[in-house]
Amino acid sequence: KTLPQSKNFTYHELADGVWAAIVITTGLAASNSGIVDLGDRTLIFDTTFSPASAAELRNVAESLTGRPVDYVLNSHWHQDHVFGNAAFAPETEIYATARTSELIAEKIPTIMDEFKKHWPNQLKEWAESAKVAKDEAERLDYEDGVRFAQTIIDTFPQLELRLPDHTFTDKMEFKGTKRTVEFVTYGGGHTDSDAFLHLPAERIIFTGDLLATKFQPGMSSSHPQEWLKILAKIKALNPIQLMPGHGELATLADVELIEQYINELLQMAKQNQQAGG
């Protein structure tokens, strides 16, 4: 099938019936997603930052597989992976770990409220800046910003909290006529709870934010030591292709780069602390 053109993603077929949706940075998605054809069921991994990009994923998945989306997986609670949840039909079942589900319920409503307050203010600020821009380039830049803010504001009516329907604690299998996939958690690294999608036959892993390629990994709600243990376990599964939460498609070399990054950061923090920082 020819893959759709889009403002939000570039689509890559990783194996027969397995697609990666990689973010276009000027679009609304803000995090990568995946579509998997199980044979008689369709699954989507992560719903991204916007109801608009999530609705696109839903439509693309339907056109690629010829059926509605049955399952949606949330890798972790961060808004750029769950804000699109409500774009899916009520009969689409959403899955997450028990802890991730709690965190979505606890944190996302406030974040959504703040988000809805922030963007109209941001639009106003950029519109004002455009009027007093020092040159044409700066003015055009602010006007781009105004248009971008408006596309976000346009999605507000669709932006609603939708919690996972089902939770699990270790591993869930999704069996189809074409393949069986595993939704797995080894605990929390990037957040208190992170789950990834493992396709054992194809040796593909959709990692969520446990991996970012050529991106600073987000560490504000992380457990770095645990994160390193999780990455070691992911490497032991010996995947040939990984789709990170952010950045381009990855291999095990990219996993090692993130390990190095976390280790060096821990080392720097330790030195700083020892020096009285």
N, C-alpha and C positions, 0 to 999 in steps of 0.2 A: 504493500500500500504506500502511496506517496504520503509523506508526513506533512502536516499542516504548517503554514507560515503563521507567525504569531508575533504580537508585540511583547508577550510575556516570557516565552520559552523558545529554545531550540529543542527539537525532539530527536532522539537518537535511538535506533533499534539495537539493543544490546544482544538479543537472541530472538529466536522466533517467538513473537508474542510478549516480548519484554521491552519496554521503552523507558528511557530516562528523559525527564523534562528538565532541561538545564536553564536556569534563570537568564533572562536578558536584563541587564542591570537598570535599563531605563523603564522597564515595565513595572507591574505591581506585585509580582509574586514574591520577591525577596528571598525565597528559599527554593531549593530544588525539589522535585517530586518524581514519582515513578508510577507507571501503569503496567499491570501484569494481567495477562490473559491466562486464567487457570484452565481454560477449555470450556467449561460450562458456567463459569463465574468470572466476574471482572473485579479487580482489586486496585485501589489507589493508595499510594504511600505518601502521607503528609498532604495537608490541604492549603499550604502556603499562607501568605500574608493578607490576601484579599479575596472577598467573595467573587470578584471579577475574574481573577486568575483561576480560582477554584471551579467556577462555572465553566471556564474554558477547558480545564482538565477533564471535567465531567463529560462535556460534549465531545472532546477528542477521544476519550476512552470509549464512549458509546460508538463513535464512528469507526474506530480501529477494531473493536471487538464485536460490533453488531448487537450489543445488549446493554441494558442499564448497569450502572455500577452497583455491585452487591456489597462490597466491603471497602471501608476506608480505615487506614491505620494512622494513628498519631504517634510519632516517634518520641515526643516529649512535649512539655506544656508550653513552651515559648510561643508568643503570638504569631511569629512568622511561619509557624507550622500548624496552627489550629484556627486562625481567624477565618479560614475558608470552610470550616465544618458545616455551617448552616446552608451552604450552597447545594448540599446533597439532599436527595429526596428522603422523607421520613423513613421509608422502607430500606434505605441503605444503612447497613449496620456499621457503627463506628467502634473501633477497638483501641484500647490503650492499656498500659499497666495500671494497676489499682492506684499506685501513688501518683502517676501522671494525671489520672482522672481527678483525684483529690485536688491536685495543684491547679488544674484548669478551673475547677469550681471555685477555688479559693482566690486565685489571682486575676484571672482573665476579665471578670466583670469590671473591676476597677480600671484595668489597663484599657479596656474598650471605651469606658467613659472618658478617660483622659485623652485617648486618641481622637474621639469625636469633638473634644474641646480644642485640642491642639491645632488641628488642620485649618479650621476657619481663621484662627489667629495667624497662623503661618502664611496663609494666602494673603491676608491683609498686609502683613509685614512686607512680603515680597512685592506686592503691588505698589506699596509706598516707595520701596527701594528702587523699583523700576523707574518711577517718576523723577528721582533725583540721581540716577546713574551717572557716573562720570564719563562714560563713553558708550558707543553703540553696542559693543561686545557685552559689556556688563548689563546693559538694559535688556538685551536679548536673553541673557542668562536668567535674569530675574523673571522675565516673561515666560520662559520655559518652566520655571519653578511654579509660577501662578497656574499654568495649564496643568502641571503635574498634580498640584494640590487640589485643583478642581476635579480631576479624575478620581482622586481618593474620596473627596466629599460626595461625589456622585454615587459611591458604593455604600454610603451610610445606611440607606434603607434596608439593604441586604445583610448588613453586619450585625449578627445576633449571636448570642452565646448558644452553642450546642455542645453538650457534654457527650463523652463516649457512652455507647449503649452497653458495651461489654468490657469487662476488665480481666486481666490475668496477672499471674505473679512470676512465672518463669519462662514458659514457652507455649505458644499456640500454633497448631498446624492448620493450614487451609488446604484442603484436598480438592483437586479438580480432576477432570478427565484427561487433562493435558500435563499437569504438573502438580506437585505438592510443595508448598513453601512454608517456611517457619518464621514466626514473629517471635523474636528472642530478646530477653533482657538479662544482663549480667549485673544489674544494679544501676547505680548512678555514677556518672563521670562528669559529663557536661552539665547535667542537672542532678536532682535527687534520684531521678529514674529515667533511663534512656533505653529505648528498644530499637532493634534494627531488623530488617527483613532479609532473610537468608534463602537463596535459591540454591540448594545443595547440588542438584544435577548440573546447573549451568555455572556454578561457582561464582555467582554474582551476589554482592551484598549492597543493599540500600542502607547507609549507615546513620542517616539523620546527622545531627551535629557532633557525633563522636569523631567525625572526620570533616575537615575543611581543606580544600586544595588551594594552595597559594593564597590563603586567607588567614588573618589572625583568628585563631579559634576563640569563641566567646567563653570567657572564664568567670564571669561575674557571679554565676550561681553554681560553680563547679566544685568537684572534689578531685584535685589533680592526681593524688596518689592512686585513687580508685580508677581514675580515667586510664592511667598507664596500665593497670592490671587488665582492664576491659580490652584495651587495644592489643595486648599480648594474646588474649583469648581469640580475638577476631583474626589476628594473623595466623593462629593455629588452625583456623578453618580453611586456610589456604585459598582465599578467593583469587580469581584472575582479574576480576573487574569490580571496582567499588564506585558507588555513586554517593558522593558526599552531600551533606546538607547545604554547603556553599562551595562554589568553585567548580572547576571542570572535572570530568570523569577521572578516576584515580586508579592507581595500582598499589601494591604493597609498599613500594618505595615512598609513596606519599604518606602512608601510615607511619613509616619510620621517621619521616620529616616532622610530623606532629609530635611523636614521642620525644624527639630531640628538642623540639620547641618547649614542650612542657617541662622536661628535665632541666633545660637551661634556665627557664623562668624560675623554677623551684630553687635552683642553685643561687641565682641572683638574689632572690628574696631572703634566702638563708644568710648569705654574705652581708646583705644590708642589715638584717636583724642583729647579726653578731657584731656589726660595727656600730650598733646603737641606733640604727635607723627605724 
